[in-house]
Amino acid sequence: MSVDDDFEIMNLIKQIEKKKLLKSDREVIKLLKTQLEHDWRLPLKIFLEKLIKKY
């Protein structure tokens, strides 16, 4: 992904964070932000492990 795309995604995330979100939507936004990190695998793994425990 290009840097421009990263900035665009981050801008969209910031816009939606200003809204009143459901807890589940906040969790998805949090996960999406991790995908912009250099090391995105660990946050994704943690998120998936929580989902597995939930179900």
Secondary structure, 3 states (H helix, E strand, C coil): CCHHHHHHHHHHHHHHHCCCCCHHHHHHHHHHHHCCCCCCHHHHHHHHHHHHHHC
